[in-house]
Amino acid sequence: MIIANHPRWFNRAGLPSHLEPWKSLGVSAGNDFEVNFVPDYKILHDAGYNVLAYDLRNFGHSSSANGGLFTAGRCESRDVIGPLDYAAAAVIRGK
């Protein structure tokens, strides 16, 4: 299983800089490029891997947490532990 984390300001699919809020976040710094992780996920999937991609808190389709603040890993570490727990439970269930 591949558990795919994403960088700050991205979402699980990449960086859709043509959409808000990413458009507003990047325009001031001149970063209007698009990043698409989905083709890479497909390569991994086609090679036989299960791929679990998720949105970190306050990004993409995740719920808001900690008042919308980014805590440089202090709270975001919970976002990494969640998929690890999910994967471990799947192994225990034999799936």
Residue pairs with C-beta under 8 A, 6 or more apart in sequence:
1 49
1 50
1 51
1 52
1 87
1 90
2 41
2 44
2 49
2 50
2 51
2 52
3 52
3 80
3 83
3 84
3 87
4 12
4 37
4 41
4 51
4 52
4 53
4 54
5 56
5 79
5 80
6 12
6 14
6 37
6 53
6 55
6 56
6 59
8 56
8 59
8 70
9 15
9 22
9 25
9 26
9 59
10 35
10 59
11 55
11 59
11 60
11 61
12 37
12 53
12 54
12 55
12 60
13 36
13 37
13 38
13 53
13 60
14 34
14 35
14 36
14 37
14 38
15 22
15 26
15 33
15 34
15 35
16 22
16 34
17 23
17 26
17 31
17 32
17 33
17 34
18 34
23 32
26 32
26 33
37 53
41 51
41 53
44 51
45 51
52 83
52 86
52 87
54 62
54 79
54 82
54 83
55 61
55 62
56 62
56 76
56 79
57 63
57 64
57 65
57 66
57 75
57 76
57 78
57 79
58 64
58 65
58 66
58 68
58 69
58 70
62 79
65 75
66 75
70 76
